[in-house]
Amino acid sequence: MIDLDFDRLGGLLPAVVQDADSEAVLMLGFMDREALQRSLRTGRATFRSSDRASLWTTFDHIVSIGVDRDRDSVLLRVHRSTCEPGELLGFTDAVDWSAADADAGTGSDTESSLSGRRRSDAAFHC
């Protein structure tokens, strides 16, 4: 197994999950060593719950697992076998940059390109 840096976040790695077909980001979860090992063994994405009390599994097939340069986060590309027609997936809410505080470091280019986005612009449908 690749030497990953589980120490940076107290034993957890951020795990971005991306749809292998549409390339949409579906979710962000966290994996510890046990969750990663189970994912590798079963081919299904397994995560550590936020309270660290349990593991949970989702997505039916991991296509690939990428590791970032710092080896402290992973990208899981997955195929979903179940998806209801019209179901919204991924990140479904967009930031309303028009209401953002200018002192928070929001550049005018970013603000103008993202203002006015609708909920459906931030997600994709099955």
C-alpha positions as CSV (number, residue, x, y, z in Angstrom):
1,M,0.0,0.0,0.0
2,I,1.1,3.6,-0.7
3,D,2.5,5.3,2.4
4,L,-0.3,7.8,3.2
5,D,-0.1,10.6,5.8
6,F,-2.9,9.7,8.2
7,D,-1.3,11.8,11.0
8,R,-2.0,15.2,9.5
9,L,-5.7,15.1,10.5
10,G,-5.5,12.8,13.5
11,G,-5.8,9.5,11.7
12,L,-8.2,10.5,8.9
13,L,-7.7,11.3,5.2
14,P,-10.2,13.5,3.3
15,A,-11.6,11.4,0.5
16,V,-13.2,13.2,-2.4
17,V,-15.7,11.0,-4.3
18,Q,-16.2,11.7,-8.0
19,D,-18.5,10.1,-10.5
20,A,-16.3,8.3,-13.0
21,D,-18.7,9.1,-15.9
22,S,-19.8,12.6,-15.4
23,E,-16.8,13.7,-13.3
24,A,-19.1,15.5,-10.9
25,V,-18.0,15.6,-7.3
26,L,-20.5,13.6,-5.3
27,M,-19.2,14.0,-1.7
28,L,-16.4,14.5,0.7
29,G,-15.9,11.8,3.4
30,F,-13.1,10.8,5.7
31,M,-11.2,7.5,5.7
32,D,-9.0,6.0,8.4
33,R,-6.7,3.0,7.7
34,E,-9.5,0.5,8.3
35,A,-11.9,2.3,5.9
36,L,-9.3,2.5,3.2
37,Q,-8.3,-1.2,3.6
38,R,-11.9,-2.3,3.5
39,S,-12.4,-0.1,0.3
40,L,-9.5,-1.7,-1.3
41,R,-10.6,-5.2,-0.3
42,T,-14.3,-4.9,-1.3
43,G,-14.1,-2.4,-4.2
44,R,-16.8,-0.3,-2.4
45,A,-16.2,3.1,-0.8
46,T,-16.0,2.9,2.9
47,F,-15.8,5.9,5.2
48,R,-15.3,6.6,8.9
49,S,-18.3,8.4,10.5
50,S,-17.7,11.9,11.7
51,D,-18.0,10.8,15.4
52,R,-15.4,8.0,14.6
53,A,-17.8,5.4,16.1
54,S,-18.5,3.4,13.0
55,L,-17.7,2.7,9.3
56,W,-20.2,3.1,6.6
57,T,-20.1,2.0,3.0
58,T,-21.6,3.6,-0.1
59,F,-21.2,3.4,-3.9
60,D,-21.0,0.1,-5.7
61,H,-17.8,0.2,-7.6
62,I,-14.6,2.1,-7.1
63,V,-13.0,2.6,-10.5
64,S,-9.8,4.2,-9.3
65,I,-8.2,5.8,-6.2
66,G,-5.8,8.7,-6.7
67,V,-3.5,10.2,-4.1
68,D,-2.5,13.9,-3.9
69,R,1.1,15.0,-3.9
70,D,1.3,15.4,-0.1
71,R,-0.2,11.9,0.4
72,D,-2.8,13.3,2.8
73,S,-6.0,13.0,0.8
74,V,-7.5,10.7,-1.8
75,L,-9.8,10.9,-4.8
76,L,-12.1,8.0,-5.4
77,R,-13.7,7.7,-8.8
78,V,-16.8,5.6,-8.6
79,H,-19.7,4.1,-10.6
80,R,-23.1,4.2,-9.1
81,S,-25.4,1.3,-9.9
82,T,-28.5,2.9,-8.3
83,C,-29.8,6.3,-9.1
84,E,-33.4,7.5,-9.2
85,P,-34.3,9.5,-12.4
86,G,-34.2,13.2,-11.5
87,E,-32.3,12.6,-8.3
88,L,-29.9,15.5,-7.5
89,L,-26.4,14.3,-6.8
90,G,-23.3,16.0,-5.6
91,F,-23.1,19.4,-4.0
92,T,-26.6,20.9,-4.3
93,D,-26.2,24.4,-2.9
94,A,-24.1,27.1,-4.4
95,V,-22.7,30.1,-2.4
96,D,-24.5,33.4,-3.0
97,W,-21.4,35.5,-3.7
98,S,-23.4,38.6,-4.0
99,A,-24.1,38.4,-0.3
100,A,-20.4,37.7,0.6
101,D,-18.5,40.2,2.7
102,A,-16.0,42.0,0.4
103,D,-13.5,42.0,3.3
104,A,-13.6,38.2,3.4
105,G,-11.1,38.1,0.5
106,T,-13.6,37.4,-2.3
107,G,-12.2,38.7,-5.6
108,S,-14.5,40.6,-8.0
109,D,-13.7,38.1,-10.8
110,T,-14.8,35.2,-8.6
111,E,-17.8,37.0,-7.4
112,S,-19.0,38.0,-10.8
113,S,-18.6,34.5,-12.2
114,L,-20.5,32.8,-9.4
115,S,-23.1,35.3,-8.4
116,G,-26.6,34.3,-9.4
117,R,-26.0,30.6,-9.6
118,R,-29.1,28.5,-9.0
119,R,-29.3,25.4,-6.9
120,S,-29.4,23.1,-9.9
121,D,-26.2,24.7,-11.3
122,A,-24.2,23.2,-8.4
123,A,-25.5,19.6,-8.8
124,F,-26.2,17.2,-11.6
125,H,-29.1,14.8,-12.2
126,C,-29.1,11.1,-12.8
